[in-house]
Amino acid sequence: MSGARAIAQQIREFIIENFLYGQQRELKDDDSFLGEGIVDSTGVLQLVTFLEETYGITVDDEDLTPENLDSIGSVTAYVCRKTNVAAGTVSMDHEGVGRQA
Amino acid sequence: MSSTCSVSPDILQLDAPRETERILAGIRDLVFHQLKRKGAVIGVSGGIDSTVVAYLCAQALGKERVVVLFTPEADSSPDSLRLGRMVADALGVRSFVEDISPILKGARAYERRDAAIRSVVPEYAEGCKSKIVLPNLIDADRYAIFSIVVQSPAGETRKVRLSLDAYLGIVAATNCKQRARKVIEYYYADLYQYAVAGTPNRLEYDQGFFVKNGDGAADFKPIAHLYKSQVYQLAAYLGVPEEIQRRPSTTDTYSLEQSQEEFYFAIPLAKMDLCLYGKNNNIAAADLVPAAGLDAKQVQRVYEMIDAKRAVARYLRSAPLLIEEVKGI
């Protein structure tokens, strides 16, 4: 699995585990976390904390935008940019879509 | 969106005498007939909302059937008690001062809060003051994430973005304040067979600006349907002391003074009021521009913020959920 795909998979697992409570549901790479009611404002803080601790990055205030943090695809692309991982394979097939608790 | 014309800035103007009569009749019905209680207990903070509720209850039920409580703690502004007493004196109602600091110390609320603050500001020590704040994002398409502002005894301030654990730790500990107040309010409610009046305005009730089972707990909430600016109109009509009408909205929860705007609403309350009205009445963002003094993009951003906060507030307003309806009660 490429670096970008591994990151996307980790983020998917984090979202399913922490916000969907392991429920089986389809979660597309471009589903809006806020728009779909998956993540609320405290959830954004939890996501930011996860990204900083997992990838050793600092999420600056100006990076706290939906453009960077509102879907699996956007978060993956953001982490790739911050960690200098090639993001060419961010657009994934739906490996890992949904998951049985 | 159905509107096609601009909204007047006066859209929230009330017929204050008529609305007052309606609320007075409502309070009498709720307290005496539906709740079957003999009067009302109101925690008065010296802010506009609790003061207006105290005035309304005193008029509706009679001053002899109203108890006003002041519940200061270590971080309270002395103004809150002074202005609260002004309200009780003006109304001629019974009042009691109950310092809740010992309850909070017993619950280790200050200690737990300080430990959470120190996890992000290690130099935070006794004598420091603090508050948590949100950025003003009216011009930025960004998520609002809380920071803590710490002021040293020498007056130096430092602002640090909160981690999840620090944020939750500070809020969980601080929420003990509103819950301790409610313990005392229900003591007096039990003692006199009174009902507890809640004091949220519409903005707070809708957007979840209250602590569940803290200030969110009450037997009736007589101004929960009124926008903040309408509460001010009733205050003027009821003759609330000028100083209270002019007092800026504050949470009076943190040791550094914290406005409601920087804690919760991110924009001035008058603009927030109009945006909530616009949202509730399906008014297109562009049509709210002249009244709100915001541009269409800003109004749209506030509309989205209202939706996001409403989603969170559903849990706060939710009564305990049951697996099935319990019949026969």
Interface residues (C-beta under 8 A of the other chain):
Chain A: L34 G37 D40 S41 T42 V44 L45 Q46 V48 T49 D61 E62 L64 T65 P66 E67 L69
Chain B: P135 D141 R142 Y143 A144 I145 F146 R161 L162 S163 L164 D165 Y167 L168 A308 A311 V312
